[in-house]
Amino acid sequence: MTTRSRSRSSSSVKESAPPIPPPAQIDIGASAGGSILENEELMEPDAEQQDILIPPVPIVTRFLTFVRRFVTYAKGSPSIKLSLFVVLMISVVLLVPFFFEDKSPNGTERINSFRRDFHILKTRFPAQSQDTMDKLWSDLSAALEESEPREPVSMILLVPSILISSDFPDCFAEVFGKAVNNAFRTKTPTSVLKLSAKRIMTHSVTDIHEELKSHFQNNKAVIISDIQNIKSPDHLTIFHAFCDNTHAPEKRAVYFFFVPLPDNRWEVHSPRNLAGVAKEILEELWLDVLSLDRIHPLLARVGSGSVILLNDGDTCATDYVPSR
């Protein structure tokens, strides 16, 4: 399904967004806060980047040569044949990991994979502001760095009233989530976990904990479509724990939180104060659920990343980025 939206300006919780350098400044080994491919052709992954595992042929060849010679020598000797059998069993145990080893990509490979998908997506969403794209690159690529990040990525997406009933916000977050998942190249097809307030509140806290942990075994991206509608203190603490900078079960997780933006709220704020807008909206909606001394720590975790405003004017399809 496709959707349409009307352009507005976008901003971020951070005071300044790192500009995306032109193609001439691109360093393929750049860190997560580095540059983005603009007009450069998408790079074809080399053999090392493919999911196809290349067996250690020299080791196998030497082993088979040894076996042939040993079989020739062992003819007619039961004891030597038994020894050969034992040697073969031990060798099989030692060689199996070479064939089935899961080669996880390193930080540079993850960044390069995400850069390719990000380049595609940036061209698909021309109505979204440069500030939005800068923040998406900066925050999401942080989850892909070689060293484990200090905390998960938590981004708030402010959704204007014209897009509230549209599929665009969900599709937009999903394709960027798939790009993050693809960078880790797991054995199973990637997927983005989508949780609504209704689904969260109709399951126990333990059930949601286990669902998230299971998801993170092969994927990283999660969409929470209406966190403002979670009216259970216990269920809200799920994200206090999973977005924490010390005890989060998965530090490379990426969370997209949708927050509706009423027209009257947008009109009384500066377009640059998106973080303040998101904070006020969530505070007001949660005051009948939590005290302020509990809301503020939760907001510090849920809103630890950027706040971006989705603009009207783009279409979206989930196959913009294929699952790998």
N, C-alpha and C positions, 0 to 999 in steps of 0.2 A: 504494500500500500504506500502511496506517496502523499505528501502533505505540502502545503504552501505556507509561507510566513512573510510579514511586513517588517522592513529593516528598522532597527533601533541601534543606539550606541551601546557598547559593552565595556565593562571595566573589571577590576580585580580587587581582591582583598589585600594584595600586596601593593605597596606604594608605586613601584615601578616595575615594568616587565622587561626582561632582557630582550633586546631587539634581535631579530633573526638575521644573521649575517648574510651577505650576498654569496652566490655560489663560489666566487673566487676565494672566499675565506674558509670554505668548508674543509674540515679535517675529518677524514673517515674514522679516525680513532677518537673523535671528540667525546668529552664527558657529557653527562646527561643534560647539563644546562647549555649545551653547545648549539651548533648551527643546524639548520634544516635545509634539505635540498630544495631549491626553488625550481630552476629550469633544467637541471641536470637529468640526463636519462636515467631511468631506474636501473640499478646495478643488478646483473644476474648473479645469483649466489654461486660461489665456486664449490668445488667438491667437498671442501671442509664444512661448508655451511649447509649442505644437503642433509636430509634425514637418512639418506642411504648410508648404511654402515659398510665401510671397506674393510674386509677381513685382512689380518696380517699375513699375506701370502708367503713371505719368506719363512716365517715360523712354521706354517703348515707344510710347506714343501720339504723343509728339513726333517720334520717329524715323519712324513710319509716315507721319505728315503730311508730313515732309520728303521721304520717298521718293516719295509721290504727286505732289508739286509738281515734284520733279526729273524724274520720268518724263514729265510733261506738257511740261516745257521741253525735254527731250532728244529728242523725236520727230523722226526724220529726220536725226539727227546721230550717225554711228557713233562719233566720238571722244568725244562726251559720254556715249554709252551705255557705252563702255569705262570711262570714268571712274566712271560710276555703279556698274558691276560691282565695280570695285576698292573703292569706298566701302562697298558692301554687304558685301563679304567682311571688310573691316576692322571694320565695325560688328558683324557676327555674332560675331567673335572677342572683341570687347570686351563684348558683351551676355551671352554664354553664362554667364560666372561669376555674373551676377545671378540666373539661373534655377536653377543647380545648386550654389550655395554651400551648404556644410555648416555650418549655424549651430549650433555647439556651445554648450550651455547654460553660463551663467556660474556662479560659486560659489553665489549666492543661489538660482538656479533649481535647481541640483543638490540643495541642502539641502532646498528645499521639496518636490521630488519624493521624496526619501528619507523626509522626514517623513510624507508621505501613506502610503507603503508601510509604514513603521515602525508607524504608528498601527494599521493593519490587523493586522500581525503580533503586536503586543503583546496585542491582544484574543484572538488565536488560542492563545496560550501562557500561560494563567493560572497554571500550576503553576511556571513559572520565576520566580525571585526578582526583586524590584525591583532588587537590586544587579546581577544579570545584565543586566537591561534597560538600566540606567544605563550599564554598561560597554560594551554593544553600541552604544548611541547615541553615546557619547563617542568610542570608538575608530573606528567605521566612518564617522561623519560627518567625521572628520578628513581622510579621503581625498578629500572633496568640496569643501573650502574653495577660495576663489578663488586664493590663493597655493599653490604646490606644497608639499606637506608635506616635512618634513625626512627622513622615512624611510617605507617601506611600513608597512601595518598588519599586525602578526603577532599573532594571538590563539590561545591554547591552550585547547581545550575538554576538560576532564577528563570522561571517560566512566565512570560507575560500572558495576560488573559486571552489574547487571540490564539495562543497555542495550547491552552489548558486541555482542550478536548481533542487535540491533534496527536497523531502518532509520531510527529517529528521529534520531540524531545527524547522519547524512548529510543527511536532509531538512531539519532545522533550519538547518544551515549553508548549504544550497543556497538556501533562500528568502531569507535575509538577504543572501547574495551576489547574488542576482538583483535585490534592491532597490538594491544599490549599482550594479550594472550599468545598471539602468534609469535611474538619475540622470544617466548620461552620454548616453543616448538616441542610440546609434549607429544607422547605417542598417540593419545586419543584426540579426536576432533575437539577444538576449543569451543567454549560456550561462555556466555555471560549470564550470571545468576541474577534473576529479577525478583525482588521482594517488595510486596505492597504492605501497607499498614494492616490491612485485613488478614493477609496471609501470616504476618508476623504474630499478630495478637490472637489468632486462632490456634497457634501452636505454643508449646511450652518454651521457656527460655532455653532449656537444655536441648530441645529439638532444633531450634534455630542455631544454637552453638554448633551442634554436630553437623548440620547442613552446611554451614559456612566452612567448617574445617574440612569436610569431605570435598567441597568445591575447590578449596585451595590446594588440594593434592595435584590437580592438573590445570587449574586456571587461576587467574588473579582478579578479574574484574567483576564488580557487583553493582547493580542498580537498585536504589531504594526510591521508589517512585513518589511517595508521599509521607516522608518522615514526620511531618507536622501533624499527621493524623494518628500517630501512635500515642494512645492515651493511658498506657500502662507504665508506671515508673520502672517496674522490673524489666519490661521489654526494652525500654529506652536505654537501660544500663548495658544492653548488648553492645551498643556502639560506643559506649564509654570504654568498654573493655577492648573491643576489636580495633578501635582507632587509637588506642593508647600508645604513647611513645616509649613505653618500657615493657609492658606485658602483652602487647598485641600478639596473638597466635601466628599471624603472617605479616611480616614487616613489608613485604613486596605487594601487598594487596592494594587494589585501587577501588575506591568507593565513589559513586556518583549519586549525590543526594539532590532530588528535585524539590524546589520550594516555589510555590505560586507567588507571582508578583501582581498584586492588585493595581489597577490603573491609578487610583488616587494615591497610593503609596509611592509610585514612581514619580508622580508629578511634584511631590514636595521634597524630593531629595536630589542632590547633585548626581549626575550620571557616574561620577567617579567614586561615589560612596556606596558601592554595591555591598561591601562587607557590612556596613552599618544597617543597610536595608534588610539583609538576610537575618542579622542578629535580632533586630526589632521584631520582625515577623515571627520568628521562632520563639522568642521570649514571650510574646503575647499569647501565642497558641499553647504554650506549655505551662503557663502560670497556674492553670487549674489542675495541673498534673504534678509539677515539681516546684519546690521552693527555689528562689533565685540562687541560693548558695549551691544548689545542685544543677541548675540550668547552666550557669557559667562554665563549670568544668566540662560539661557535655558539649557546649558550643565550642570550647577551645579545641576539642578533638574532632568533632564533626566538621567544623569550619577551619581546620588547620591549614588547608590548602587554599586555592584560589576560589573566588566567587566570580562567575561569568554570567552574562545575560544572553540568552538565546534570541537571535533576531529572526524576524519574519522574512521570507523571500527565497528560501532554499527548498529543494526537494531532497528526499532521503530514501535509500533502499538498503536493506541489510546486507545485500551482496556486493556493496561497494568494496568491502574487504572480505575475501573468502576465508572461511575457517580452514586451517591447515592441519 
